[in-house]
Amino acid sequence: MQQEFPCGPGAGCCGPVGQSEEEVLNLKESIEKNLNIPVEIIDIKKTKTWRQQPEILKMLQSFGFGAIPIISVDDKVACAGQNYTINEIISEIKKNIN
């Protein structure tokens, strides 16, 4: 999801949700480089294909946009949220690759 500022840029009540284009591209390139697998980026605000994945739908219903980014492998959530480093995300993906 494109980075948004629900309370306005620089507001003290909450931070931004979503990721900047640079963050998304960096994550995509890191995963592809380290794991040699293709990565598909889905912007949840622009497409509804994620609704066909029950685990992702459940994450969003439970945690809202705070759950993004949601990293899935074969329709299974590997990790979610912004608390993961790129190395941790890669490690979680490795655990879920068949």
Order of alpha helices (4+ residues) and beta strands (2+ residues): alpha-alpha-beta-beta-alpha
